Amino acid sequence: MTQTQSPSRPLSAEDRRKRLRAFADRMLIGLDKLDDPETGEDIEKGIRRALMIERLYARVDAAEGRGWRYAVEATPRRDAPRPAVSLGPVDAQTMAHTQAEIAARALALKPQPSMSREQIEEMLQMLGGLMSDEEIDALLTAEDDDSS
């Protein structure tokens, strides 16, 4: 039996499947060359060999069925340096206008309180009859606990 050299580079999934299928083919050819079994032990060995060959083919077929999921095309590196884009000189007025526009957008995105000051005052008056001033102060100064 010849011994193959291990490849210098790692095999791709497709190369491994090809080698495994070739090995199963050689085993099947070798099984055909065997004499007819004469004893129960020979029959058992032949059945084991046939089942092993069948498992090899099933494994290769399943890997080929899944192979399309893992196929990766060579893509250019995304972290390669890109050429700098020159926008030309920017004057101070344009810069100030852009900064003001960014600040206005940021303020527009700032979350607004869900209750107005008047609504809060009304709730405090209602609570005044139910709770003491110390309990209300403790409630107003307590931090929100979101860990529950």
Backbone torsions as a table, in degrees:
resi	resn	phi	psi	omega
1	MET	NA	132.7	-179.1
2	THR	-83.3	147.8	180.0
3	GLN	-110.1	128.0	-178.9
4	THR	-88.4	147.8	177.2
5	GLN	-74.9	144.5	176.2
6	SER	-72.7	139.5	-176.5
7	PRO	-67.8	150.9	-179.5
8	SER	-74.8	-23.9	179.3
9	ARG	-114.3	155.2	177.9
10	PRO	-65.2	143.8	-179.8
11	LEU	-78.6	144.7	174.4
12	SER	-78.1	167.2	-180.0
13	ALA	-61.6	-37.4	179.9
14	GLU	-66.8	-40.9	178.0
15	ASP	-63.9	-40.5	178.5
16	ARG	-63.3	-41.3	178.5
17	ARG	-64.1	-40.0	178.8
18	LYS	-63.2	-43.7	179.8
19	ARG	-65.8	-40.3	179.9
20	LEU	-66.2	-40.0	177.7
21	ARG	-66.2	-40.2	178.2
22	ALA	-63.8	-39.0	177.6
23	PHE	-63.5	-44.3	178.5
24	ALA	-63.5	-37.5	177.5
25	ASP	-62.7	-44.7	179.0
26	ARG	-63.1	-39.2	178.1
27	MET	-64.5	-39.9	-179.9
28	LEU	-66.1	-40.8	177.1
29	ILE	-63.6	-41.9	178.0
30	GLY	-64.1	-34.3	178.9
31	LEU	-67.9	-35.1	178.0
32	ASP	-67.7	-30.1	-177.2
33	LYS	-77.9	-14.7	-179.6
34	LEU	-69.6	151.1	176.3
35	ASP	-69.9	162.4	177.3
36	ASP	-63.5	139.4	-179.6
37	PRO	-67.8	142.9	-178.5
38	GLU	-112.5	-29.4	-178.3
39	THR	-114.6	169.6	178.2
40	GLY	-63.9	-34.1	178.7
41	GLU	-66.5	-39.7	177.7
42	ASP	-64.6	-38.8	178.3
43	ILE	-64.4	-43.1	-179.9
44	GLU	-63.2	-42.9	178.1
45	LYS	-62.6	-42.1	179.9
46	GLY	-63.6	-40.9	178.9
47	ILE	-65.5	-41.8	178.5
48	ARG	-61.8	-43.4	178.9
49	ARG	-62.9	-43.8	-179.6
50	ALA	-63.2	-40.1	178.7
51	LEU	-66.5	-37.6	178.5
52	MET	-65.8	-41.6	177.8
53	ILE	-63.2	-42.3	178.6
54	GLU	-61.4	-41.0	177.8
55	ARG	-64.3	-39.0	178.2
56	LEU	-62.0	-46.4	178.5
57	TYR	-63.0	-40.3	179.2
58	ALA	-64.0	-39.0	179.3
59	ARG	-65.5	-43.3	179.0
60	VAL	-64.4	-43.9	-180.0
61	ASP	-62.2	-41.5	179.0
62	ALA	-66.2	-39.8	179.4
63	ALA	-66.3	-37.1	177.4
64	GLU	-67.6	-34.9	177.4
65	GLY	-66.0	-34.9	178.5
66	ARG	-86.7	-14.7	-172.3
67	GLY	-59.1	-33.4	-177.8
68	TRP	-64.9	-26.0	-179.3
69	ARG	-68.6	-31.9	-173.8
70	TYR	-99.9	0.9	179.9
71	ALA	-67.3	129.3	-177.1
72	VAL	-125.5	128.0	175.9
73	GLU	-84.9	150.3	177.8
74	ALA	-70.9	124.7	179.3
75	THR	-118.1	150.5	178.0
76	PRO	-66.4	150.7	179.8
77	ARG	-64.5	136.8	-179.4
78	ARG	-89.6	-16.0	-179.6
79	ASP	-93.6	8.8	177.5
80	ALA	-67.4	144.4	-179.1
81	PRO	-62.8	135.6	179.3
82	ARG	-101.6	152.0	178.3
83	PRO	-66.4	141.5	-179.7
84	ALA	-70.6	139.1	179.0
85	VAL	-98.1	123.5	-179.6
86	SER	-97.1	122.6	178.9
87	LEU	-94.2	-3.1	-178.5
88	GLY	86.6	178.5	-179.0
89	PRO	-69.4	141.4	180.0
90	VAL	-115.1	126.5	-179.0
91	ASP	-82.3	164.1	-175.6
92	ALA	-64.2	-36.2	-178.4
93	GLN	-65.6	-43.4	178.3
94	THR	-64.4	-40.9	179.3
95	MET	-62.7	-44.5	-179.6
96	ALA	-64.8	-41.9	179.1
97	HIS	-62.3	-43.0	180.0
98	THR	-64.6	-43.1	178.7
99	GLN	-63.9	-39.5	178.5
100	ALA	-65.2	-38.8	179.2
101	GLU	-66.4	-40.7	178.2
102	ILE	-64.2	-42.2	179.2
103	ALA	-63.9	-40.2	179.1
104	ALA	-64.1	-40.5	178.4
105	ARG	-66.2	-39.1	179.2
106	ALA	-64.0	-40.6	178.1
107	LEU	-67.1	-34.9	179.0
108	ALA	-67.1	-30.8	-179.8
109	LEU	-84.1	-10.8	-178.8
110	LYS	-64.4	132.6	-178.8
111	PRO	-64.8	136.5	-180.0
112	GLN	-91.7	149.1	178.3
113	PRO	-63.6	144.2	-176.5
114	SER	-78.9	-18.1	-179.5
115	MET	-126.6	142.1	177.5
116	SER	-77.3	166.1	-179.5
117	ARG	-63.0	-36.5	179.8
118	GLU	-64.4	-40.6	179.5
119	GLN	-65.0	-37.9	178.7
120	ILE	-65.5	-42.3	179.2
121	GLU	-62.3	-41.5	178.6
122	GLU	-62.3	-41.4	179.3
123	MET	-65.8	-37.6	178.8
124	LEU	-65.7	-37.4	177.4
125	GLN	-65.5	-39.9	177.9
126	MET	-65.6	-39.6	179.0
127	LEU	-70.6	-24.3	-178.9
128	GLY	-57.5	-34.7	179.0
129	GLY	-79.6	-20.8	-176.6
130	LEU	-98.7	-28.9	-175.1
131	MET	-126.2	158.1	176.1
132	SER	-79.1	164.2	-179.8
133	ASP	-61.9	-35.9	179.7
134	GLU	-66.0	-39.5	179.3
135	GLU	-67.6	-38.4	177.7
136	ILE	-65.9	-44.2	178.2
137	ASP	-61.4	-41.7	178.8
138	ALA	-63.9	-37.4	179.0
139	LEU	-67.4	-40.2	-178.7
140	LEU	-73.7	-32.1	-177.6
141	THR	-90.5	-13.1	-179.7
142	ALA	-69.1	142.4	177.3
143	GLU	-81.5	152.3	177.7
144	ASP	-68.1	135.7	178.7
145	ASP	-111.9	104.7	-178.7
146	ASP	-95.7	7.4	-175.9
147	SER	-81.4	-3.5	-178.0
148	SER	-77.7	NA	NA
